[in-house]
Amino acid sequence: MRTALVFIVLILAPIFCLPIHIYLWAVRRKDHEKGWRKAHKLVRWFFGTELKAAGIKIDIVGREHIPEGPALYVGNHRSYLDILSHHQALNRPVGFVAKSEMEKWPLLPHYMRDIGCLFLNRTDIKQGMETIKQGAAYLSEGHSMVLFPEGTRNHEDTMLPFKEGGYKMAEKAKVPIVPVAIVGSDDLLEISGKKGVKKGHITLVYGEPIDPASMPPKERKAIYAEMPNMIQNLINTVKTED
């Protein structure tokens, strides 16, 4: 019953909330930041209600590493629950860099744009660079972004190769990159399979911020290459505690 209720709400909400989307679109046209703030409050409340109904709690480790200002949060990607979890952990407007295929989904892309999401075409270099420029502009306006460099959800013990192009958003906007690991999200939804949504905890671990704009190119390149290991080490801290 819990799983059915969660999915029914997720399916019906985009339909019944279209008037809210139109209002947020109008606000965002005049003032990006004001539109993002209003959208964030609504989305965070909605996601929080969904997580509570599903019996899922969010644990945060390394909260002191979350900057006051905008940042590019770079992490692993395990489940659709990651999006809900990041919104609960970061009590501020935040957008996500999603794969361009999601633009073809019905209704959902409209709501994603309301919170400042971008769609990255990884096969078209020109379009990809335009998206990165747009992401840098959002960051410069004070809007944080979340990037999943694996490019897709991954349920294996080892992470997929990281695509580093998105890091340039932080370089151009001169904002920090914050490594973040998410642990346990796929155990509660996608690995659980036919059992539906399971009760439990999802843990987000934030690492120390990195300032790529202040680094010489060689050092910056080395840091980017080390990013998967940084996030894996954050994951390991949670597994060790367990």
TANOR-V953732 format. One record per pair of residues at least 24 apart in sequence whose C-alpha atoms are under 6 Angstrom apart, sorted by the first residue. I is the first residue (numbers start at 0). J is the second residue. D is the distance in Angstrom with one decimal. If there is no record, write none. Layout:
i: <I,I>
j: <J,J>
d: <D,D>
This chain:
i: <2,2,35,35,36,38,39,43,46,54,55,55,55,56,57,57,57,58,59,59,60,61,61,64,69,69,69,70,70,70,70,71,71,71,71,72,72,72,72,73,73,73,73,73,74,74,74,74,75,75,76,77,77,77,77,78,78,78,80,93,93,94,95,95,96,131,134,135,135,135,138,139,170,170,173,175,175,175,176,176,177,178,179,179,179,180,180,180,180>
j: <195,196,92,114,92,114,92,86,83,198,198,199,200,200,200,201,202,202,202,203,204,204,205,207,141,142,143,143,174,175,176,143,144,145,176,145,176,177,178,145,146,147,178,179,147,178,179,180,147,180,152,152,153,154,185,152,184,185,184,143,144,144,144,145,146,168,168,168,171,172,172,172,211,212,212,208,209,210,208,209,208,206,204,205,206,204,230,233,234>
d: <5.7,5.4,5.9,5.3,5.8,5.8,5.2,5.9,5.6,4.6,5.3,5.0,5.6,4.8,5.8,5.0,5.9,4.6,5.8,5.0,4.6,5.8,4.9,5.4,5.0,5.6,4.6,5.0,5.5,5.2,5.9,5.9,5.0,5.8,4.8,4.6,5.8,4.8,6.0,6.0,4.9,6.0,5.0,5.9,5.4,5.9,4.8,5.4,5.8,5.9,5.0,4.9,5.2,5.8,5.4,6.0,5.8,4.9,6.0,4.8,5.3,4.7,5.5,4.7,5.4,5.6,5.8,4.4,5.9,5.1,6.0,5.1,5.8,4.8,5.4,5.8,5.3,4.6,5.6,5.0,4.5,5.2,5.5,4.5,6.0,5.1,5.5,5.9,5.7>
